[in-house]
Amino acid sequence: MNIHCLDSIPFEIDIPYMLEKMNIIRENKRTDEIVGQLLEGAQIAVPKAIYGQALIQKRGEDYLVADEIRFNSRILRINTQKTDWLYPYLATAGRELEAWSERFSSPMERYVASLIEEEACRKAMTTVFQTIDTPHELQFPSSMNPGSLEDWPLSEQRNLFKLLKDSHGTIGIELLDSLFMKPAKSVSGIRFSGIHAYTNCQICTRHQCDGRMEPYDPDAERRYQ
């Protein structure tokens, strides 16, 4: 499988948006200090991503095999039943930004740095999605992420990293023994052409979640029972 590296992703900070997100009023005496930190973080950030295209070779009741790597997930198998291809990806805010953020000690500074890292990671993720979706003409482009659902646990990270090979050498993402990633502000997953519009949120019952993008849909969950 060929691995494609996106290591020159442009990144800018939307200052008004970030201040509103932090509920910072312009007259706040610390606003200039926070804006300065936002601008500095934007200059240091080097968001990156990699992805590949893997042929599905075999399907079972609750698993599939792509490029000799087995993924154990009934939902993933169902979601990809009308395509022959998977697009595994990793996206990260980058080691540069993480190292910069670690120098801050005050709660406010660390909070601002964390928000910058989240925005940089989101930029890397949306960029890799755009790079995959349009050229490969994905119908109902969808993603699944190890650890987001009980059906596809975090332990599946190991197989995803095997598929993408030397992610540490190419974009600096390392899979730790804990199965979390370093840099911490990184995302992993598989992009695919779905049989319908799909997000993990549709079938996740954890309602108190800051990352929720869509409401829980019991009808969607029944499709996988």
N, C-alpha and C positions, 0 to 999 in steps of 0.2 A: 504494500500500500504506500502510495506517495503521500508524504507529509508536506503541507503548505504552511509556511510561517508568515505571520503578519506582525512585523516588528517595527513598523513605522506608522503607527496609527496616530493621526493628529488628535490633540486634546486641548480643549479650552474650558475655562470655568465661566459659567453664567453667574456673575456676581449677584445681580438682583434676585435670581431664583434661589441661590444658596442662602442669602440673607433671610429671604422669606421662609425657606425651609427650616432655618434655625430660629425663626421668630425673633430676629434681631431688628430692632427699630433703628432707623438711621441716626436718630439723635443720641443713641447709646454711645457713651464715651469710649467704649472699646471697639466700636465699629471699624475705625481705621486700622486698628491692630489686626482684627479678624480678616479684613479685606487684604491686608498685606500678606497674611499667612496663606490665604486662598490663592493669591497671585503667585506666590513663591512655590506652592505645591503644584500649580498648573505648569510651571516652567520645568520642574523636576520630573514630573510624571512621564513615564514611557510605557503606556499600556500595550500589551502584546497578546497574540492569540496564535494557536495552531489548530489545524483540522486535517482530516483525511477522508477518503472515500473508500469504504469497506464493502465488499460483496457478501451478501447473506448466502451462506452455503448450505445451511440446514436449519429446519425448524422442528421443534417438538411441542408438546402440550404447554410447557411453561418455560421454554428457553429457545434461544437461537444461536447459531454459530456464524461468525463473520471473520474472514481472514484467519481462520483456525482458532479464534478466541471465542469461548462460550460465555454468553450472557444469560443469567438466570432470572427471567422476569416474564410472567404470563402477559402482563399488560404491554410490555415492549413487543412481545411476539404478536399480540393481537393488533397493536397500532401499526405495525409494519408489514401486515399480511399482503398488502397490494403493492409493495415495492421490493426491489432486489438490493437496495443500497442503504447503508447507514453512513452518517457523517459525524464521526466522533470529534469532539472539540475540547480545547482548554482555553480559557481566557483569564487574564490577570491584570491587576493594577500595576504590577511590576515590582521587582525587588528595589529599584531606585526609590520609589515612593514609600515603600515599607521602611527602608532604612532611615529615610528622612523623618517619617512620622515617629519613630522610636526615640528621637532626641527630645521630644516634648514631655514635660512633666506635669503641667497644670491640667486639671480636668477639662477646662474649656479648650485649651490647645489640642489636647488629645482627641476631643470630640470633633473639632474642626478637621483635623488631619484624617480621622476615620471617615468623615463625610467625603472628603476629597478622594480617598482611596475607593470608596464605594462608587463614586461617579466615574472614576477612571476604569474600574472593572466593568461597569455597565457599558461604557463606551467600547471597550474591547469586545464585550459579548455581542452588542448590537452590530458591530462591524463584521465580526465573523459570521453572524447570521446572514447579513446582507451579501457577504461574499459567497456563501453557500447557496442561498435560496434562489437568487435570480439566474445565475449561469446554469444551475442544474434543474431549473424549472420545477421546483418542489410544489406539489399541490397540497394545500392545507399544511404548510410548513410548521412543524411541531418539534418539541424537545422533551427529553426525559433526563433526569439527573439522579445519579446514585445517592441514596440516602433520603430522597424526598418522599418516597413511599415505602411502606412496609414490604410491598411486592418486589422492590428493587433496592436492597439495603446498601448501606455505605461500604460494605465489604466488596461490592462490585467495582469500587474505585480501582482495585488492583488490576482487573481485567481491562478497564478502560485505559489505564496508563500503559499496560502491555501493548495495547493496540497502537497507541501513539508514540511508543518507544521513548527516545531520549528527549523528553519534554524539559528536563532540567538543563540540558545543554543548549537547547534551542531558544526557550523563552524564560528559563529560570524557575519553572514550577517544579517543586519537589513533593512527592507523596510521603508523608511521615508515617511512622509505625502506627500512630493513632488513627490513620486513614484520613486525617485532615491534610490540607495542603499548605504549603509555604511558597509564596506569600499567602497570608490568611485571606486577603481579599482576592480570591480566585474562584472561578466556577468551572465545573466539568459537566459534560453531558453528551448526549447523542442527538443530533438533529436528523430529521427524517421527513419524508413525504407521507403525511397521515391519511387515514381513511375518512377523517372528518377533522374539524378544528379541535385541537386538544391542548390543554394545559394540565399540569399536575394538580393545580388548585381545584379543578372541577371535581376531583374525586378524593380530595383531602379534607378530613373532618376537623383539622386543627384550626379553628376559627380565629383564635387570637394569634395572628401571625402578621408581622410587619411587612413581609414580602408577598402577601396575598394579592394576586392580580385579578382573580375572578371569584365569584361566590361558589360555594359548594353546590354541586348539582346531583341530586340523588338519581336522576334519570341517566346521567352520564356514567355514574358508578355501576348501575345495573348492567351496562353493556359489557362489563368485565367479570360478571359473576357467572 
